[in-house]
Amino acid sequence: MKKDEKAEQPKNDKITELTNDLQRTRADFENYRKQMDAQKAQAVEYAKYETVKKVLPLLDDIDRAIASTPELKPLEKSLEKTLSELKLEKISSKQDEDFNPDLHDAVMMEDTEGDKQVIAETLRAGYKYGGAVIRPAMVKVKNV
């Protein structure tokens, strides 16, 4: 080995070491950026979820107003469209529909005979947000 080659070897080793350090630092930063982006998206979703939860009592009032005032019936379609755009959907709880404890909260039970539980009456609407139940429908149940 020549004298110049011996002098170049430590420089090449140092360059290789610094290059590896730089690659690790870049990878660490990229992982950090991805983690921060995921946390930011999660925070935004949580804020939306909390806001939607606070609006549910207002939706209950609007439902009662529509039910008691026939002139407001056209408002129902507009409300459903807006809820859909917000990824908020009303849980189905029609009379004689099967009772599902994952979607419905039974607060009353009619004294009837039978093995199958169905909904007798909806007392308060339930909602799903983005496919997850945020408030189960409050229902009266009967056996058939």
N, C-alpha and C positions, 0 to 999 in steps of 0.2 A: 504494500500500500504506500502511496506517495504521501508526502507531508501535507499537501493541499487536501487530499481526501480525508486524512485524519482530522484535520481542522474542520472540515465540512460536516463530518458525522455528528458531532454534538449539536450543531445548528439544525441539521435535519431532524434529529430526535426532538429538539425543542419545538420545532415547527409542527411536527406530528402531534406532540403533546398539547400544544396550544390549539391546534385544529380540532382535536378530540374534545377539549374543554369547551370550545366554542359550539360544537355540535350538541354537546350535552346541555349547555346553557340554552341554546335555541329550542331544544326539545322540551326542557323544563318550562320555558316561557310559553311555548305553544300549549302544553298541558294546562298551565295556569290560566291562559286565556280561555281555553275551552271550558274549564271549570267555572270561571267567572261568568261566561255567557250562559251556562246552564243554571247557575244560581240566580242570575238576573231574570231569566225566563221563568224560573220557579217563583220568584218574588212577584212578578207581574201576574202570574196565574193565581197566586194566593190572594193578591189584592182584588182581582176580579171576583174570585169566589166569595170573599168577605163582603164585597159590595152587593153581589147578587143576593146573599143571605139577608142583608139588611132591607132589601127591596121586597122580600116575600110578603110581609104584612100588608104592604101597599097593594100588591097583586091580589091578596085576599079581599081587600076592600073593593077593588075594581070588579072582581068576580061577583061579589054581592050586589054591587050597583047594577051590573049588567043583568043579573038574574031578576032583580026587582023592578027594573025599568026597561020595558020592551024597546023603547026608542034607542037604547044604547047597544042593542044587539049587533049592528054593523061594526061597532068598535071591537067586538070579540075577534074577528078575523085579523084586523090590524094588530091587535095585541099578540095573537098567536104568531104572526109573521115576525114581529119584533123580538119575541121571546126566542124564536128559532134562530134568528140572526145572532142572538147573544149566547147560543148553545144551551139555552134553558128550555126544558120541555116539561110539560105537566104530566104527572104519572096518571095513567088510566085507572080510574076507580069507579067504573059504571056499575049501576045496580045489577045484581045477579052475575057479575064477573067473579072469577075465582079469586079467593083471598090469597095473597102472596106476602108472607111476613117480611120478605126482603124489601118490598115496596110499600106495604100498608101497615099502619099501626092500628090494631083493633082496640078501641077504647070502650066499646059497648057490645053486648052479645044478646041477641034475641033468643028467647026460650022456644026453640023449635027442634024437631026431631030430624035426624039424618047424620050421615057421615062426612059429607062434603061441605066445606065452609065457603060461603060466597058473600059478597058485599051486599048489605041490605041498604046502606045509605052512606054517602060521603059527607063527612062533617067538616073537613078542611082539605083543600087540595094539597097534593104532594108534588115535589119537583125534583128533577134530575138536572145536574149541570155537567155538561161534557160527558154524559153517560153515567155519572156517579150520583147516587141518591144524596141530596143535600137536606131534604126533609121528606119523610115518608107521608103518604096520604093518611089522614086520620079518618077511620071508617067504623061503621057499625056492621057487625058480622052476624050472619044467621047460618044455620045448618040446613041442608036440603038433602 
